[in-house]
Structures are given as structure tokens and as C-alpha cells.
Amino acid sequence: MTHVRAALYLDFDNVFSGLYKLDPDMAVQFAEDPGSWLRRLATTATTADARRWLVLRCYLNPAGWVYRTDSGGEQTRLYFSKFRPSFVRAGFDVIDCPRYSSTKNAADIRIVVDAVDALSADTRYDEFVIASGDSDMTPLLQRLRRSDRRTMIVSPAEAAEAFTAIADQVLDSQHLLALVQGEPVDLDDEPDSEVREGLDDREITDAGDTPAPVEGEAYDVFRSIVTQEYTAANEPLNMAWLASRLRAQLGPSVSDSNWFGFGSFARAVASLSLPNLRMSQHLLWDTSRHQAPRAVTTTAPRVALPDPVERLSGQLDLPRMPQPWWPAIYRTLAQYAQSQRFNWTQCTSWARDHLREEGLPVSRNAVGFVVRGTSFGGCPLHRQPAPTADEIAVAFVGNVLGRADAAEITFSDDEIATVQAWLGAPSANSTEQAGQTQNPS
């Protein structure tokens, strides 16, 4: 049996802290059950055969920590040492990397030294997977490329373009969170092609391509809930909502089995052989009882951007969207944050579907870009009290301008004002009023 000989080097502090800013629950799941996402990563974005992990190393500062907020609003420290046994059980060689200073530990240096040593080992490693967003490791990737080795970066943070551009594959925060939750990871997904105009008839009708149903209590509960919802529905069902409800009720059995071995929620639903079932990427319905949903325009119009916004789009991958779409995204994310417990996958799907119902074909990638920028801008959606639309806008626009400054993209005051206006940053007066509403004197 052939396989890809792979080495994985994980900067735990960097990856966990980045995930924790985006989705604390998923960050803890990532750290408590590394074996599950490691198995999925073995077959994600491979060129041919599955990866065989010949080297698994986790570089961890046992004294590192993040603040965890309990249900009562009190903050306690969540120490990284808590997760050390989980990685040992998953087969990782855990290397303690205490801090050298108040801001730096030895993880990046140790990864570089160990990876370069691996290049001269008797075993030839076909691929190096570097799980870190630290751009200091750019020279390492250049060294690996010169030795004709494939590289993959796994980073939930906003890694520098010079770091990601040199890698053969990049798993960003959205891909990594999907991996942790057992969702399919599509690295070739284009921002404006998420909805397929045609229906997924192959997944429903091609019996030879659908695995046999998985026997077990969790699958029986899955069958019961989906059948009940499908039978009682008076209109097409939103798949993101239904998948989220099932994940909440069934717990880890969904992620651990990757939807009972079917690989996706849609294929698991197709396995139930519900009568008259049709599915699009977002909806499922009974053709004998429901009117087929109206086709949604899936490609955003080519938008003429102001020059400074055009520069951000080219250098920071800022989504190309009409100006009115930005405030609509902030409002939709605020509605989600104020009505539901935050989950990255559910949030991006929910927001995309609600925006499309308003006639705005915003891609899930674009929503994820805003959620990520908002989190790293200091206003995560899981914050309590939930952020307002104006707070989300301020955090996101501030993050974009901060990234531009770090990338040495210089703007005049007028150009900054143009960017703020295009991205829908609220005026100073409205921001002050929002703050007074959140914190009445």
C-alpha cells in the first residue's frame, strides 16, 4: 500500500490561541481530541494517497494559558498543560517549550531545527505540515521548497502573505474548524461558486455511490429527527439549521463518525431514502408537497472599487462586494450573535443563507472573512454581551486597516476615510451612542 510520508509540526500555543479567539468551544475540541482531526487531515487535500504520519510533534508551553469565561461570567485561566495528555494519547511527541521572554517561546526555533534535521534523515519525508501562523518560519518553507518537498500550512491566524504564498497548500481558520467538526474541507472552493445551480441529484439517486447506513443508536436518532422534520415541514428546510440542531442533539457522535461515515450531512440525509426528496446545497424539500425554491443568483457582480479598496482587495484578499452589502453582513452577524450560541460553521452558513434570503448572494467565504476580522479586531461574536452591528463594523474595519499597516500599504487620511465609508464603518457619533446603550450611566 502506497502512502505519503508526512511530518507534522504543531505550534500548539499559536494555533490554539488563534482558534480560541474565533471559537472557544471548537478550540477546546481541537485540543481535547487531536486524534479525530488528525485522522481527517491524513486524507485532506492530498495529491494522491493518504498521509502516513511518520513524525508527529507538538510544541507546547505548559505554563501558557487563555482566559475562559464560565456561565456566570467569571474568568478563570485555562492552562495549556491540561491538553498535554490528549496529544500524547494521539501519538504526538510533546515537546515542552517554556517562554524565553514575556512574548516569545522556543517553539518556532525548535520547529525550524527539527524540520531541517529531518531533511537529512535516512527517511525521505514527502510532505511537511507546519501548523503555525508565525511568519518567522517563512525561511523554513523556502528551505523545504529548495529540497523539493511539499508543504502545507495550517493556520487559524491571519498569516502574512509571504508565509502562505510559498506553501503548496494552506488550511485557514475556516478549513481547520471544519476539520475539527468533521465537516468536508474543500480547498478549491471559490468564494462566488458556493451554490450549485443544479441540484445534487447524484448524491440522492446514485445508490452505488452512497455507503450503506450505519447501524447504531445515534444513527437511529438522526433518522428519527430528520424524518420527523421532513414530514412536518410546510416549506423547504434550511440544511444549515437542521445540521446544527442535529449536531447539538447528537453531540460528538456526529464529528467522530464524520456524519456516520457518509462524509457530509447531505449524503447522510440521502442515505435515509426519504420519499420525493430533492436537495440543493442549502435546502431540502419534498417535491410532492413543496414548491421548488427559486434559483439564487450565485455570482456577485463585478464591482468597481475605489482605488484604496481595490488595493486592499488585491493585497489582503478583501472580498469584492458592493458597498451596501457590508452593513448588511454586520447586521446579520449581530442578529446571529444575539440569538444563538456561537459556532463558526453554523454562524457562517446561517448568515450566508439569511443574506441570500434578502437577495444578497454573499458567499460563505466572505462571511467567514468578516467573522475572522471581527474576532482579531477585538470583538468576537461569542462575546457577552453580544456585539452590536456597529461594534462588529468598528472591529472589522479596524482589523483591515491594521493589517494594511502591517503589510506596509500606506494610505492618506482621505483614502482611509474612503475605506471606512466603503466598508460601512459607523460614524463617531453613532459609535458613541452604541457604547452608551451598552453601558448606560
C-alpha positions in Angstrom: 0.0 0.0 0.0 1.4 3.4 -1.0 1.2 6.5 1.1 2.6 10.0 1.5 5.4 10.0 4.1 4.5 13.1 6.1 5.8 15.0 9.1 3.6 17.3 11.2 5.0 20.1 13.4 2.4 21.8 15.6 3.0 25.1 17.4 0.2 24.5 19.9 0.3 27.9 21.6 0.0 29.7 18.2 -2.8 27.5 16.8 -4.8 27.0 19.9 -4.8 30.7 20.8 -5.8 31.7 17.2 -8.7 29.2 17.3 -9.7 30.3 20.7 -10.2 33.9 19.5 -12.5 32.6 16.8 -14.5 29.8 18.5 -13.6 28.8 22.1 -15.7 25.6 22.1 -14.1 24.4 18.9 -10.6 25.3 20.1 -11.1 23.1 23.2 -12.4 20.3 21.0 -9.3 20.6 18.8 -7.1 20.3 21.9 -9.0 17.6 23.7 -9.4 15.2 20.8 -6.5 15.7 18.4 -6.8 12.1 17.2 -10.1 12.8 15.3 -8.9 15.8 13.3 -5.5 14.1 12.7 -7.2 11.1 11.0 -9.2 13.5 8.8 -6.1 15.6 8.0 -4.5 12.4 6.7 -6.8 12.4 3.7 -7.4 16.2 3.3 -6.0 17.9 0.2 -3.7 15.0 -0.7 -2.2 14.8 -4.2 -2.8 11.1 -4.4 -2.5 8.7 -1.4 -3.3 9.3 2.2 -0.6 10.6 4.5 1.2 8.3 6.9 2.4 10.4 9.9 6.0 9.4 10.4 6.7 12.4 12.6 4.1 14.0 14.9 5.4 16.7 17.2 3.5 19.2 19.4 5.5 22.1 20.8 3.7 23.4 23.9 4.3 25.8 26.7 2.9 24.0 29.7 2.6 27.3 31.6 0.7 29.0 28.8 -3.0 29.9 29.2 -6.0 31.7 28.0 -8.9 33.2 29.9 -12.0 31.1 30.0 -15.4 32.7 30.9 -17.8 30.5 32.7 -21.6 30.6 32.6 -21.7 33.0 35.5 -19.4 35.5 33.6 -16.4 34.8 35.8 -13.0 34.4 34.1 -10.5 31.6 35.0 -7.3 30.5 33.4 -7.3 27.6 31.1 -3.8 26.2 31.1 -2.3 24.5 28.0 -0.8 21.8 30.2 -4.4 20.4 30.6 -4.2 19.2 27.0 -0.8 17.5 27.1 -2.2 14.0 27.8 -4.6 14.3 24.9 -1.7 14.8 22.4 0.4 12.0 24.0 -2.6 9.6 23.6 -2.9 10.7 19.9 0.7 9.7 19.3 2.3 13.1 19.3 5.8 13.6 20.7 5.0 16.6 23.0 8.0 19.0 23.5 7.7 21.4 26.3 8.6 25.0 25.2 8.6 27.4 28.1 8.8 31.1 27.3 12.2 32.7 26.7 10.6 36.2 27.3 7.2 37.7 28.0 6.1 37.3 24.4 8.2 34.5 22.9 8.7 30.8 23.5 11.1 28.4 21.8 8.5 26.6 19.6 9.3 28.3 16.3 13.1 27.8 16.7 12.6 24.1 17.7 10.3 23.5 14.7 12.9 25.0 12.3 15.7 23.0 13.7 13.8 19.7 13.8 12.4 20.2 10.3 15.8 20.9 8.8 17.3 17.9 10.6 14.5 15.8 9.1 15.7 16.8 5.6 19.0 14.9 6.2 17.4 11.9 7.8 17.6 8.4 6.2 13.9 8.5 5.7 12.7 10.8 2.9 9.7 12.8 4.0 7.4 13.7 1.1 5.5 16.4 2.8 6.0 18.8 5.8 2.9 20.1 7.5 3.6 23.2 9.6 0.7 24.1 11.9 1.5 27.7 12.8 0.7 31.2 11.6 4.1 32.6 12.6 5.6 34.2 9.5 9.1 33.9 11.1 9.1 30.4 9.6 9.0 31.7 6.0 12.7 30.9 5.6 11.9 27.3 6.6 9.4 26.9 3.9 11.8 28.3 1.4 14.4 25.8 2.5 11.9 22.9 2.2 11.0 24.0 -1.3 14.6 24.1 -2.4 14.7 20.4 -1.3 11.7 19.7 -3.4 9.3 18.8 -0.6 5.7 19.5 -0.5 4.5 21.8 2.3 1.2 22.6 3.9 0.5 25.4 6.4 -2.3 25.0 8.9 -3.0 28.4 10.5 -6.2 29.9 12.1 -4.5 33.3 12.3 -4.1 36.0 9.7 -0.7 34.8 8.5 1.4 37.0 6.3 1.0 36.5 2.5 4.8 35.9 2.1 4.4 33.0 4.5 1.3 31.4 2.9 2.2 32.1 -0.7 5.2 29.8 -0.7 3.3 26.8 0.6 1.7 24.2 -1.7 -1.5 24.1 0.4 -2.9 26.4 3.1 -5.6 25.4 5.6 -7.0 28.6 7.1 -9.3 29.0 10.1 -12.5 28.1 8.2 -10.9 24.9 6.9 -9.4 24.0 10.3 -12.7 24.5 12.1 -14.5 22.3 9.5 -11.8 19.7 10.0 -12.3 19.7 13.8 -16.1 19.4 13.4 -15.9 16.6 10.9 -17.2 18.7 8.0 -15.8 18.3 4.5 -12.9 20.5 3.7 -12.8 21.9 0.1 -9.6 23.9 -0.6 -10.7 24.6 -4.1 -13.9 26.3 -3.2 -14.3 29.6 -5.0 -15.9 32.5 -3.0 -18.6 33.1 -5.6 -19.4 29.5 -6.5 -20.7 28.0 -3.3 -24.2 27.4 -4.5 -24.6 25.0 -7.4 -27.4 26.0 -9.7 -28.2 22.3 -10.4 -29.4 20.0 -7.6 -27.3 17.3 -6.0 -29.2 14.5 -7.8 -26.1 12.3 -7.9 -25.9 12.2 -4.1 -29.6 11.3 -3.9 -30.1 8.9 -6.8 -26.8 7.1 -7.3 -27.2 4.2 -4.9 -23.8 2.8 -5.9 -22.1 6.0 -4.6 -23.8 6.0 -1.2 -22.5 3.9 1.6 -24.7 1.5 3.5 -26.5 3.0 6.5 -24.5 2.9 9.8 -26.2 0.8 12.4 -26.3 2.4 15.9 -28.4 4.4 18.3 -27.1 7.8 17.2 -27.9 7.0 13.5 -31.4 5.9 14.6 -31.9 9.2 16.4 -30.6 11.0 13.3 -33.1 9.1 11.1 -36.0 9.9 13.5 -35.3 13.6 13.8 -34.7 14.2 10.1 -37.8 12.1 9.1 -40.0 14.0 11.6 -38.8 17.4 10.4 -39.1 16.4 6.8 -42.7 15.1 7.2 -43.9 18.1 9.3 -42.3 20.8 7.1 -44.6 23.1 5.2 -41.8 24.6 3.1 -38.2 23.6 2.2 -35.9 23.1 5.1 -32.7 25.0 5.7 -29.9 22.4 5.8 -27.6 24.6 7.9 -30.2 24.9 10.6 -31.1 21.3 10.5 -27.5 20.1 10.6 -26.8 22.5 13.5 -29.7 21.1 15.5 -28.6 17.5 14.9 -25.1 18.3 15.9 -26.3 19.9 19.2 -28.6 16.9 20.0 -26.2 14.1 18.9 -23.0 15.6 20.3 -19.6 14.1 19.5 -21.0 11.1 17.6 -21.5 13.4 14.6 -17.9 14.6 14.4 -16.3 11.3 15.5 -18.1 9.4 12.7 -18.0 12.2 10.2 -21.8 12.0 9.7 -21.9 8.3 10.3 -19.3 7.5 7.7 -21.1 9.4 4.9 -18.7 12.3 4.9 -21.3 15.1 4.8 -24.7 16.0 6.2 -26.2 15.9 2.7 -25.0 12.4 2.0 -26.2 11.2 5.4 -29.7 12.6 4.6 -29.6 11.0 1.2 -29.0 7.6 2.8 -32.4 7.8 4.5 -34.2 7.4 1.1 -36.9 9.9 2.1 -39.8 9.9 -0.4 -39.7 12.6 -3.1 -36.5 14.2 -1.6 -34.7 16.9 -3.5 -31.7 18.9 -2.3 -29.8 22.0 -3.2 -26.7 23.0 -1.3 -28.8 25.0 1.1 -32.3 23.5 1.2 -34.1 20.1 1.1 -37.7 19.6 0.2 -40.5 17.2 -0.8 -41.3 17.6 -4.5 -44.9 16.3 -3.9 -45.7 18.9 -1.2 -43.3 21.8 -1.5 -42.8 24.4 -4.2 -39.2 24.2 -5.5 -37.2 27.1 -4.2 -36.4 30.0 -6.5 -33.0 29.8 -8.1 -30.5 32.1 -6.5 -28.0 34.1 -8.4 -24.7 32.8 -7.2 -22.1 35.1 -8.7 -21.6 38.5 -7.3 -21.5 41.3 -9.9 -18.1 42.6 -10.8 -17.8 45.6 -8.6 -15.8 48.8 -9.4 -14.0 49.5 -6.2 -12.5 52.9 -5.1 -8.7 52.8 -5.6 -7.7 52.2 -1.9 -10.3 49.4 -1.5 -9.0 47.9 -4.8 -5.6 47.8 -3.3 -6.9 46.0 -0.2 -8.7 43.5 -2.3 -5.6 42.7 -4.2 -3.2 42.5 -1.3 -5.3 41.3 1.6 -7.9 39.3 -0.3 -10.7 41.6 0.9 -13.9 40.3 -0.7 -15.1 42.3 -3.7 -18.6 43.3 -2.8 -20.9 46.3 -3.4 -20.8 48.9 -0.6 -24.4 48.2 0.7 -23.5 44.5 1.4 -21.1 45.3 4.2 -23.6 46.9 6.6 -26.0 44.0 5.8 -23.4 41.5 6.8 -22.7 43.3 10.1 -26.5 43.4 10.9 -26.9 39.7 10.1 -24.0 38.7 12.2 -25.3 40.8 15.1 -28.7 39.1 14.8 -27.0 35.7 14.9 -24.8 36.6 17.9 -27.7 37.9 19.9 -30.0 34.9 19.2 -27.7 31.8 19.2 -24.7 30.3 20.9 -21.8 30.9 18.6 -20.5 28.1 16.4 -18.2 29.1 13.5 -19.7 26.6 10.9 -23.2 27.3 11.9 -22.7 31.1 12.0 -21.2 31.3 8.5 -23.8 29.1 7.0 -26.7 30.8 8.9 -25.5 34.3 7.9 -25.0 33.3 4.2 -28.5 31.8 4.0 -30.2 34.8 5.6 -28.3 37.2 3.4 -29.4 35.2 0.3 -33.0 35.4 1.5 -32.6 39.2 1.3 -31.4 38.9 -2.2 -27.7 39.3 -1.4 -25.5 36.5 -2.9 -22.8 36.8 -0.2 -20.5 33.8 -0.1 -19.8 31.8 3.0 -16.1 32.6 2.5 -16.9 36.4 2.6 -18.9 35.9 5.8 -16.0 34.0 7.3 -13.6 36.7 6.3 -15.7 39.2 8.3 -16.1 36.9 11.3 -12.4 36.3 11.4 -11.5 40.0 11.1 -14.0 40.9 13.8 -12.5 38.4 16.2 -9.0 39.5 15.6 -10.2 43.1 15.8 -11.1 42.6 19.4 -14.8 41.9 19.2 -15.5 38.2 18.8 -19.1 37.1 18.2 -19.0 34.8 21.1 -18.5 37.8 23.5 -21.1 38.5 26.2 -23.0 40.7 25.9 -23.3 40.0 22.2 -21.8 42.7 20.0 -24.0 45.1 18.0 -23.7 45.7 14.3 -21.8 48.9 14.8 -19.3 47.2 17.2 -18.8 44.5 14.6 -18.2 47.1 11.9 -15.7 49.1 14.0 -13.7 45.9 14.9 -13.7 44.6 11.4 -12.7 47.8 9.7 -10.0 48.4 12.4 -8.6 45.0 11.7 -8.5 45.6 8.0 -6.7 48.9 8.4 -4.3 47.3 11.0 -3.4 44.5 8.6 -2.9 47.1 5.8 -0.5 49.0 8.0 1.4 45.8 8.9 1.7 44.9 5.2 3.1 48.4 4.6 0.1 49.6 2.5 0.2 53.3 3.0 -2.9 55.4 2.8 -3.6 59.1 3.1 -6.2 60.4 5.6 -8.6 60.8 2.7 -8.0 57.3 1.5 -8.6 55.9 5.0 -11.9 57.8 5.1 -12.8 56.2 1.7 -12.0 52.7 3.0 -14.0 53.3 6.2 -17.0 54.6 4.2 -16.9 51.8 1.7 -16.7 49.1 4.4 -19.6 50.7 6.4 -17.7 51.9 9.5 -20.2 53.8 11.6 -19.6 57.5 12.3 -18.0 58.5 15.6 -21.4 59.8 16.9 -23.2 56.5 16.2 -20.4 54.5 17.8 -20.6 56.7 21.0 -24.3 56.3 21.1 -23.9 52.5 20.8 -21.5 52.5 23.7 -23.9 54.4 25.8 -26.6 51.9 25.1 -24.3 49.0 26.0 -23.1 50.8 29.2 -25.8 53.2 30.4 -24.6 55.6 33.1 
